[in-house]
């Protein structure tokens, strides 16, 4: 079998951060301020509440989400829904994480928003954007010299307008130190789940994904614009093959074995995998194996070599190498940060 060492796309890596870049934290729930930049897309604006609001630690809310705007009250939207935002920008002053969303972000943003974002960055808050909220972060100068993404239709405009930003036009989301950006719509869910996973581990993030009935983990480096529908009308979807593989992650799964289960050639398997999930079969397998290893490290006391075996990495050294590459932690360090009693 080809080793699970397919290259991790740079845009999906969790980059190590310096002490000065680490998000501020306080006792109690992690505070998240979501800045609505009108006109807002109601779906984008609801994503942080949907994901972070469902995250719990020992039965208690893990996050407190406040949606804010310069002038609290009704805000313009892109559709027929009416949205009322209750909080002003003072919500950013005590936020551990600040997120920006809004289809109006491509125009000149309110200077009050830009200064509030700069102030949050100066005191060490984590910053994030959904969809074209990246334009606001760029206007505030917070993406200068960093990698970022946005909705693929607007990626060219972001790069042209802000040449100091390293735009990753195909990525679902990008993390560069304490600043995270995502593509539009469901990519915002992927970004928020990634943040929950970073803060509290895979088990908490997967529990949120199950409640929201969404994919538990998609790499930030996956293509946001897939070349064909996820499920083919002729019934040729690889959903059953992916489910079959998930039950056998500890086995030496080869491309030939996956292709045989799907009843297609290896070439067709690669093409359909890219069309359906935006990644090659080996990239997808690596992601699922890392996720399995993270859950085992969190919820069991198994030795690392057994965790590696059950997740399909074969050896502890292989698991260590891939975990370091993907999230910047060794298995031992990850377990120290996220281990919880099994339920």
C-alpha positions in Angstrom: 0.0 0.0 0.0 1.2 3.5 -0.6 2.0 4.9 2.8 -0.5 7.4 4.2 2.1 10.1 3.5 0.4 11.9 0.7 1.4 15.5 0.9 -0.7 17.7 3.1 -1.6 20.9 1.2 0.0 24.0 2.8 -3.4 25.7 3.0 -4.7 23.0 5.3 -1.9 22.9 7.8 -2.3 24.2 11.3 0.8 26.5 11.5 2.6 26.8 14.8 2.0 30.1 16.4 4.4 32.2 18.6 3.5 33.1 22.2 2.7 36.6 21.0 0.2 35.2 18.4 -1.7 32.8 20.7 -5.4 33.8 21.2 -6.2 35.4 24.5 -8.2 33.1 26.9 -10.2 33.7 30.0 -12.1 31.6 32.5 -15.5 30.4 31.4 -16.8 29.9 27.8 -14.6 31.1 25.0 -16.0 34.4 23.8 -16.7 34.9 20.1 -17.8 38.2 18.6 -19.2 37.9 15.0 -19.1 41.2 13.1 -21.9 41.6 10.6 -20.9 43.7 7.7 -24.0 44.6 5.7 -25.5 43.5 3.4 -25.2 40.2 5.2 -26.1 36.7 4.0 -28.3 35.2 6.7 -26.8 31.7 6.2 -23.2 32.9 6.7 -24.2 34.9 9.7 -25.9 31.9 11.3 -23.0 29.5 11.0 -21.0 30.6 14.1 -24.2 30.2 16.3 -24.9 26.8 14.7 -21.5 25.4 15.3 -20.1 27.0 18.4 -23.5 27.1 20.1 -23.6 23.3 19.9 -20.2 22.7 21.4 -20.2 21.5 25.1 -17.6 20.6 27.6 -18.8 18.3 30.4 -22.4 19.5 29.7 -21.6 23.2 29.8 -21.4 25.6 26.8 -17.9 25.8 25.4 -18.5 29.1 23.7 -20.5 32.3 24.1 -21.4 33.9 20.7 -22.3 37.6 20.3 -23.3 39.0 16.9 -22.4 42.7 16.6 -22.3 45.6 14.2 -21.4 49.3 14.4 -25.0 50.4 14.8 -27.1 47.7 16.6 -30.5 47.1 15.1 -31.8 46.0 11.7 -29.1 45.4 9.1 -29.4 45.0 5.3 -29.3 41.5 3.9 -28.8 39.9 0.5 -32.3 38.3 0.6 -35.8 38.9 1.8 -35.1 37.8 5.4 -34.8 40.6 8.0 -31.9 40.5 10.5 -31.7 42.4 13.7 -28.2 42.5 15.3 -28.4 43.2 19.1 -24.8 44.1 20.0 -22.4 46.9 19.2 -18.7 46.8 18.5 -17.9 46.9 22.2 -18.4 43.1 22.1 -15.0 42.8 20.5 -13.3 44.3 23.5 -13.6 41.1 25.5 -13.7 38.5 22.7 -11.2 35.7 22.5 -12.1 35.2 18.8 -13.4 37.8 16.3 -15.1 36.6 13.1 -16.2 38.8 10.2 -19.0 38.0 7.7 -21.0 39.9 5.2 -21.4 40.2 1.4 -20.9 43.9 1.7 -17.3 43.4 2.8 -16.0 43.8 -0.8 -16.7 47.6 -0.6 -15.1 50.0 1.7 -15.8 48.9 5.3 -16.8 51.2 8.1 -13.7 52.6 9.7 -15.1 51.8 13.1 -15.1 48.1 12.2 -11.5 48.3 10.9 -10.2 50.0 14.0 -12.1 47.6 16.3 -10.5 44.6 14.4 -7.0 46.2 14.7 -7.5 46.7 18.4 -8.6 43.1 18.8 -5.5 41.9 16.9 -3.2 44.1 19.0 -4.4 42.4 22.2 -4.0 38.9 20.8 -7.5 37.8 19.8 -7.9 35.1 17.2 -9.3 36.5 13.9 -11.4 34.8 11.3 -13.6 35.5 8.3 -16.3 33.7 6.4 -16.7 34.2 2.7 -15.9 37.8 1.6 -15.3 38.9 5.2 -11.7 38.4 4.2 -11.9 41.7 2.3 -12.5 43.4 5.7 -9.6 41.8 7.3 -7.5 42.8 4.4 -8.7 46.4 4.5 -7.6 46.5 8.2 -4.2 45.3 7.1 -4.5 42.1 9.1 -3.8 39.8 6.1 -0.7 41.5 4.9 2.0 38.9 4.3 -0.4 36.1 5.2 -2.1 33.3 3.2 -5.9 33.6 2.9 -8.9 32.5 0.9 -12.4 33.7 0.2 -15.4 32.7 -2.0 -13.7 31.4 -5.2 -15.7 33.9 -7.4 -14.1 36.8 -5.5 -10.6 35.3 -5.0 -9.2 37.1 -8.0 -10.5 40.4 -6.8 -9.0 39.9 -3.4 -5.6 39.2 -4.8 -5.8 42.1 -7.3 -6.9 44.6 -4.7 -4.6 43.4 -1.9 -1.4 42.2 -3.5 0.3 41.7 -0.2 -2.1 38.9 0.6 -1.1 35.4 -0.6 -4.5 34.3 -1.9 -5.3 30.5 -2.0 -8.3 30.6 -4.4 -9.2 26.9 -4.2 -8.9 26.2 -0.5 -11.9 25.7 1.7 -10.2 27.5 4.5 -6.7 28.7 5.4 -5.1 29.1 8.8 -2.0 31.3 9.0 -1.0 31.8 12.6 -3.9 33.5 14.6 -5.8 34.5 11.4 -8.2 32.1 9.6 -10.2 32.7 6.5 -12.8 30.5 4.7 -14.6 30.3 1.4 -18.4 30.9 1.3 -21.4 29.1 2.6 -20.7 25.5 3.9 -16.9 26.2 4.0 -17.7 28.5 6.9 -19.0 25.4 8.7 -15.8 23.6 7.9 -13.8 26.5 9.3 -15.8 26.7 12.6 -15.5 22.9 13.1 -11.8 23.2 12.5 -11.6 25.9 15.2 -13.6 23.7 17.7 -11.3 20.8 16.9 -8.2 23.1 17.5 -9.7 24.4 20.8 -11.2 21.2 22.3 -10.2 18.2 20.2 -11.7 15.9 17.7 -14.4 14.3 19.9 -16.1 17.6 20.7 -15.9 18.8 17.1 -17.3 15.5 15.8 -20.1 15.6 18.3 -21.0 19.1 16.9 -20.8 17.8 13.4 -23.2 14.9 14.2 -25.7 17.4 15.7 -25.5 19.6 12.7 -25.6 16.6 10.3 -22.5 17.7 8.4 -19.2 16.2 7.4 -17.1 15.9 10.5 -13.8 16.8 8.8 -12.8 18.3 5.5 -9.3 19.6 4.9 -8.8 23.3 4.4 -6.8 22.4 1.3 -9.7 20.7 -0.5 -11.1 22.4 -3.6 -14.0 24.6 -2.8 -15.3 24.4 -6.4 -15.9 20.8 -7.2 -16.0 19.9 -10.9 -19.2 17.8 -10.7 -22.1 17.2 -8.3 -21.3 15.3 -5.1 -23.7 12.4 -5.9 -24.0 11.4 -9.6 -27.5 10.9 -10.9 -26.5 7.5 -12.3 -25.8 6.1 -8.9 -22.0 6.1 -9.3 -21.3 7.9 -6.1 -18.4 6.6 -4.0 -20.3 7.1 -0.7 -20.6 3.4 -0.1 -16.9 2.9 -0.8 -15.9 5.7 1.6 -18.1 4.2 4.3 -16.5 0.7 3.7 -13.0 2.3 4.0 -13.9 4.0 7.3 -14.7 0.6 8.8 -11.2 -0.6 7.8 -8.9 2.2 8.5 -6.6 -0.1 10.4 -6.2 -2.3 7.3 -3.6 -1.7 4.5 -6.1 -0.1 2.1 -4.7 0.3 -1.4 -6.0 2.2 -4.4 -6.6 -1.2 -6.0 -8.7 -2.4 -3.1 -10.8 0.8 -3.1 -11.3 0.7 -6.9 -12.3 -3.0 -6.7 -14.9 -2.2 -4.0 -16.3 0.6 -6.2 -16.2 -1.6 -9.3 -14.1 1.0 -11.2 -10.5 1.4 -12.5 -7.9 3.1 -10.3 -8.0 6.0 -12.8 -11.7 6.4 -12.5 -11.5 6.1 -8.7 -9.1 9.0 -8.6 -11.2 11.1 -10.9 -14.4 10.5 -9.0 -12.8 11.1 -5.6 -11.6 14.5 -6.7 -15.0 15.3 -8.1 -16.9 14.2 -5.0 -14.7 15.3 -2.1 -12.1 17.6 -3.7 -9.2 15.3 -2.7 -7.4 12.2 -3.9 -8.2 8.9 -2.3 -4.9 8.8 -0.4 -5.3 12.4 0.8 -8.8 11.5 2.1 -7.6 8.4 3.8 -4.8 10.3 5.5 -7.4 12.8 6.9 -9.7 10.1 8.2 -6.8 8.3 9.8 -5.6 11.4 11.6 -9.1 12.0 12.8 -9.4 8.4 14.1 -6.0 8.8 15.9 -7.0 12.1 17.5 -10.2 10.6 18.9 -8.3 7.6 20.3 -5.7 9.8 21.9 -8.5 11.9 23.5 -10.8 9.1 24.7 -8.5 6.1 25.5 -5.3 5.4 27.4 -4.0 3.1 24.6 -0.3 3.3 24.0 0.7 5.4 21.1 1.8 2.4 19.0 -1.6 0.8 19.4 -3.3 4.0 18.5 -1.1 4.2 15.4 -2.1 0.6 14.5 -5.8 1.1 14.9 -5.7 4.3 12.9 -3.8 2.7 10.1 -0.5 4.4 10.5 1.4 1.2 11.3 4.0 2.6 13.6 4.1 5.3 16.3 6.8 7.1 14.3 4.5 7.4 11.3 1.7 8.7 13.4 4.0 11.2 15.1 5.3 12.5 11.8 1.9 13.0 10.3 0.4 14.5 13.4 3.3 17.0 13.6 2.8 17.9 10.0 -0.9 18.4 10.2 -1.5 20.0 13.6 2.0 20.8 15.0 1.7 18.4 18.0 3.2 15.0 18.9 0.8 12.3 20.0 1.9 12.8 23.6 1.4 16.5 23.5 -2.0 16.2 21.9 -3.1 13.7 24.5 -1.9 16.1 27.3 -4.0 18.9 25.8 -7.2 17.1 24.9 -7.5 13.8 26.8 -10.9 13.3 28.5 -12.5 10.4 30.2 -14.2 8.0 27.8 -18.0 8.2 27.8 
